[in-house]
């Protein structure tokens, strides 16, 4: 319009067919100034188009490469945990897993939450956790546990059913908003069902009646300010403790950890007797520092004490 003094429509028409490289079919004759302007317009227009296209291709390749790298890392997981849902409950679960260096993968249906998890450097899959294909992508066949953190009890029940069908040995822990859903979730295969409202109520009542006990449990289970932990350790068939009594095993003297309870043949025995005989597969609940618990874990799968040295 400025160079050739054309009408707006004619100028717009010429600009569009020039930038899109369609050519000059039905056009007006150009003056020398118009030709120079057209040359500049073509160079600038083509450059902008190429720049935009290159950015789009780069973004696509980065997304594709990031997705492939994510799936490649997930495929390598063995004995990991699957966290279904990255809401407030799921975020607390993953926070605990990260602190204790437990491998896990998140399955989340909300793209915004998926982007948040990716931004935090976590392994995450976008999809419905009740879908068998999504669970298979999360390597459920090699997973040791799955945590159902969704606020919908029906969805958690479907996830439990799907998970149990794909991996009979997997441990399923589920959230239950409605206390009446607990029985259904257990029938679906959940090993443990937790109601946040029940737990919250009990915790608040205990905090009032036994504040010191509540503080101690917080230190043992959640606080990183103190080097004191509570751990669950299983006795391996190679452990020297197999066949020995609690007294003869000298666990306190050799590791420094204290045995609080023993799960033997599905029966949980608190404050176990010194005459309790250990068997393969027994699960010990122990209290101690991180190093003491590591020593106990090593004793639980070693034939001789000398192997620790």
SULKA-V761828 format. One record per residue. N is the residue number from 1. SS is DSSP state (H for helix, E for strand, C for the rest). PHI is phi as a letter, one per 40 degrees, with the letter a starting at -180 (999 if undefined). NEAR is the number of other C-alpha atoms within 12 Angstrom. Layout:
n:N ss:SS phi:PHI near:NEAR
n:N ss:SS phi:PHI near:NEAR
//
This chain:
n:1 ss:C phi:999 near:16
n:2 ss:C phi:c near:11
n:3 ss:C phi:c near:16
n:4 ss:C phi:b near:21
n:5 ss:C phi:g near:15
n:6 ss:C phi:c near:20
n:7 ss:C phi:c near:14
n:8 ss:H phi:d near:13
n:9 ss:H phi:c near:13
n:10 ss:H phi:c near:18
n:11 ss:H phi:c near:22
n:12 ss:H phi:c near:15
n:13 ss:H phi:c near:22
n:14 ss:H phi:c near:32
n:15 ss:H phi:c near:29
n:16 ss:H phi:c near:21
n:17 ss:H phi:c near:22
n:18 ss:H phi:c near:26
n:19 ss:H phi:c near:25
n:20 ss:C phi:c near:21
n:21 ss:C phi:f near:19
n:22 ss:C phi:c near:15
n:23 ss:C phi:h near:16
n:24 ss:C phi:b near:18
n:25 ss:C phi:c near:12
n:26 ss:C phi:b near:11
n:27 ss:C phi:b near:19
n:28 ss:C phi:c near:17
n:29 ss:C phi:c near:15
n:30 ss:C phi:c near:19
n:31 ss:C phi:c near:14
n:32 ss:H phi:c near:12
n:33 ss:H phi:c near:15
n:34 ss:H phi:c near:22
n:35 ss:H phi:c near:18
n:36 ss:H phi:c near:15
n:37 ss:H phi:c near:22
n:38 ss:H phi:c near:28
n:39 ss:H phi:d near:19
n:40 ss:H phi:c near:17
n:41 ss:H phi:c near:23
n:42 ss:H phi:c near:25
n:43 ss:H phi:c near:18
n:44 ss:H phi:c near:18
n:45 ss:H phi:c near:22
n:46 ss:H phi:c near:22
n:47 ss:H phi:c near:16
n:48 ss:H phi:c near:16
n:49 ss:H phi:c near:18
n:50 ss:H phi:c near:17
n:51 ss:H phi:c near:14
n:52 ss:H phi:c near:14
n:53 ss:H phi:c near:14
n:54 ss:H phi:c near:14
n:55 ss:H phi:c near:14
n:56 ss:H phi:c near:14
n:57 ss:H phi:c near:15
n:58 ss:H phi:c near:15
n:59 ss:H phi:c near:14
n:60 ss:H phi:c near:14
n:61 ss:H phi:c near:15
n:62 ss:H phi:c near:15
n:63 ss:H phi:c near:16
n:64 ss:H phi:c near:14
n:65 ss:H phi:c near:15
n:66 ss:H phi:c near:20
n:67 ss:H phi:c near:21
n:68 ss:H phi:c near:16
n:69 ss:H phi:c near:17
n:70 ss:H phi:c near:26
n:71 ss:H phi:c near:24
n:72 ss:H phi:c near:18
n:73 ss:H phi:c near:23
n:74 ss:H phi:c near:32
n:75 ss:H phi:c near:25
n:76 ss:C phi:c near:21
n:77 ss:C phi:c near:25
n:78 ss:C phi:a near:21
n:79 ss:C phi:g near:24
n:80 ss:C phi:c near:30
n:81 ss:E phi:b near:40
n:82 ss:E phi:b near:49
n:83 ss:E phi:b near:48
n:84 ss:E phi:c near:52
n:85 ss:C phi:h near:41
n:86 ss:C phi:b near:39
n:87 ss:C phi:c near:26
n:88 ss:H phi:c near:16
n:89 ss:H phi:c near:25
n:90 ss:H phi:c near:32
n:91 ss:H phi:c near:28
n:92 ss:H phi:c near:18
n:93 ss:H phi:c near:32
n:94 ss:H phi:c near:36
n:95 ss:H phi:c near:23
n:96 ss:H phi:c near:21
n:97 ss:H phi:c near:23
n:98 ss:H phi:c near:19
n:99 ss:H phi:c near:16
n:100 ss:C phi:c near:19
n:101 ss:C phi:f near:12
n:102 ss:C phi:c near:22
n:103 ss:C phi:c near:32
n:104 ss:E phi:a near:41
n:105 ss:E phi:b near:50
n:106 ss:E phi:b near:49
n:107 ss:E phi:b near:47
n:108 ss:E phi:b near:37
n:109 ss:C phi:c near:25
n:110 ss:C phi:c near:22
n:111 ss:H phi:d near:18
n:112 ss:H phi:c near:15
n:113 ss:H phi:c near:26
n:114 ss:H phi:c near:28
n:115 ss:H phi:c near:22
n:116 ss:H phi:c near:21
n:117 ss:H phi:c near:29
n:118 ss:H phi:c near:24
n:119 ss:H phi:c near:13
n:120 ss:C phi:c near:15
n:121 ss:C phi:g near:18
n:122 ss:C phi:c near:29
n:123 ss:C phi:c near:39
n:124 ss:E phi:a near:45
n:125 ss:E phi:b near:41
n:126 ss:E phi:c near:32
n:127 ss:C phi:i near:25
n:128 ss:C phi:c near:29
n:129 ss:C phi:c near:40
n:130 ss:C phi:c near:33
n:131 ss:C phi:c near:27
n:132 ss:H phi:d near:25
n:133 ss:H phi:c near:21
n:134 ss:H phi:c near:29
n:135 ss:H phi:c near:41
n:136 ss:H phi:c near:28
n:137 ss:H phi:c near:32
n:138 ss:C phi:c near:46
n:139 ss:C phi:f near:35
n:140 ss:H phi:c near:46
n:141 ss:H phi:c near:31
n:142 ss:H phi:b near:29
n:143 ss:C phi:c near:35
n:144 ss:C phi:c near:29
n:145 ss:E phi:a near:37
n:146 ss:E phi:b near:50
n:147 ss:E phi:b near:44
n:148 ss:E phi:c near:49
n:149 ss:C phi:b near:40
n:150 ss:C phi:c near:38
n:151 ss:C phi:c near:25
n:152 ss:C phi:c near:22
n:153 ss:H phi:c near:29
n:154 ss:H phi:c near:25
n:155 ss:H phi:c near:29
n:156 ss:H phi:c near:41
n:157 ss:H phi:c near:37
n:158 ss:H phi:c near:31
n:159 ss:H phi:c near:42
n:160 ss:H phi:c near:45
n:161 ss:H phi:c near:31
n:162 ss:H phi:c near:32
n:163 ss:H phi:c near:45
n:164 ss:H phi:c near:32
n:165 ss:H phi:c near:22
n:166 ss:H phi:c near:27
n:167 ss:C phi:a near:25
n:168 ss:C phi:c near:23
n:169 ss:C phi:c near:20
n:170 ss:C phi:c near:30
n:171 ss:E phi:c near:30
n:172 ss:E phi:b near:40
n:173 ss:E phi:b near:35
n:174 ss:E phi:b near:47
n:175 ss:E phi:c near:41
n:176 ss:C phi:b near:34
n:177 ss:C phi:c near:27
n:178 ss:C phi:b near:22
n:179 ss:H phi:d near:19
n:180 ss:H phi:c near:15
n:181 ss:H phi:c near:25
n:182 ss:H phi:d near:27
n:183 ss:H phi:c near:20
n:184 ss:H phi:c near:25
n:185 ss:H phi:c near:36
n:186 ss:H phi:c near:28
n:187 ss:H phi:c near:18
n:188 ss:C phi:c near:30
n:189 ss:C phi:h near:33
n:190 ss:C phi:c near:35
n:191 ss:C phi:c near:27
n:192 ss:E phi:a near:25
n:193 ss:E phi:b near:34
n:194 ss:E phi:b near:32
n:195 ss:C phi:c near:27
n:196 ss:H phi:c near:22
n:197 ss:H phi:c near:15
n:198 ss:H phi:c near:18
n:199 ss:H phi:c near:17
n:200 ss:H phi:c near:13
n:201 ss:H phi:c near:13
n:202 ss:H phi:c near:16
n:203 ss:H phi:c near:20
n:204 ss:H phi:c near:17
n:205 ss:H phi:c near:15
n:206 ss:H phi:c near:18
n:207 ss:H phi:c near:18
n:208 ss:H phi:c near:14
n:209 ss:H phi:c near:13
n:210 ss:C phi:b near:15
n:211 ss:H phi:c near:15
n:212 ss:H phi:c near:13
n:213 ss:H phi:c near:16
n:214 ss:H phi:c near:20
n:215 ss:H phi:c near:19
n:216 ss:H phi:c near:20
n:217 ss:H phi:c near:21
n:218 ss:H phi:c near:20
n:219 ss:H phi:c near:21
n:220 ss:H phi:c near:23
n:221 ss:H phi:c near:25
n:222 ss:C phi:b near:23
n:223 ss:C phi:c near:18
n:224 ss:C phi:c near:16
n:225 ss:C phi:c near:12
n:226 ss:C phi:b near:17
n:227 ss:C phi:c near:18
n:228 ss:C phi:a near:26
n:229 ss:E phi:b near:29
n:230 ss:E phi:b near:33
n:231 ss:E phi:b near:30
n:232 ss:E phi:b near:27
n:233 ss:E phi:b near:30
n:234 ss:E phi:b near:29
n:235 ss:C phi:c near:31
n:236 ss:C phi:c near:25
n:237 ss:C phi:c near:19
n:238 ss:C phi:c near:21
n:239 ss:C phi:c near:29
n:240 ss:C phi:c near:30
n:241 ss:C phi:c near:36
n:242 ss:C phi:c near:28
n:243 ss:C phi:g near:23
n:244 ss:C phi:c near:20
n:245 ss:E phi:c near:19
n:246 ss:H phi:c near:29
n:247 ss:H phi:c near:21
n:248 ss:H phi:c near:20
n:249 ss:H phi:c near:27
n:250 ss:C phi:f near:22
n:251 ss:H phi:c near:33
n:252 ss:H phi:c near:23
n:253 ss:H phi:c near:16
n:254 ss:H phi:c near:25
n:255 ss:H phi:b near:27
n:256 ss:C phi:g near:23
n:257 ss:C phi:c near:31
n:258 ss:E phi:b near:31
n:259 ss:E phi:c near:35
n:260 ss:E phi:c near:26
n:261 ss:E phi:a near:26
n:262 ss:E phi:b near:32
n:263 ss:E phi:c near:28
n:264 ss:E phi:b near:22
n:265 ss:C phi:f near:13
n:266 ss:C phi:g near:10
n:267 ss:E phi:b near:13
n:268 ss:E phi:c near:16
n:269 ss:E phi:b near:20
n:270 ss:E phi:c near:18
n:271 ss:C phi:f near:18
n:272 ss:C phi:c near:24
n:273 ss:C phi:c near:17
n:274 ss:C phi:c near:22
n:275 ss:C phi:c near:15
n:276 ss:C phi:c near:25
n:277 ss:E phi:c near:21
n:278 ss:C phi:c near:33
n:279 ss:C phi:b near:26
n:280 ss:C phi:d near:24
n:281 ss:C phi:g near:24
n:282 ss:C phi:c near:31
n:283 ss:E phi:b near:30
n:284 ss:E phi:b near:38
n:285 ss:E phi:b near:29
n:286 ss:E phi:b near:37
n:287 ss:E phi:b near:32
n:288 ss:E phi:i near:30
n:289 ss:C phi:c near:25
n:290 ss:H phi:d near:23
n:291 ss:H phi:c near:19
n:292 ss:H phi:c near:27
n:293 ss:H phi:c near:31
n:294 ss:H phi:c near:25
n:295 ss:H phi:c near:29
n:296 ss:H phi:c near:42
n:297 ss:H phi:c near:31
n:298 ss:H phi:c near:29
n:299 ss:H phi:c near:36
n:300 ss:C phi:c near:37
n:301 ss:C phi:b near:26
n:302 ss:C phi:b near:23
n:303 ss:C phi:c near:19
n:304 ss:C phi:b near:18
n:305 ss:H phi:c near:22
n:306 ss:H phi:c near:11
n:307 ss:H phi:c near:15
n:308 ss:H phi:c near:19
n:309 ss:C phi:c near:9
//
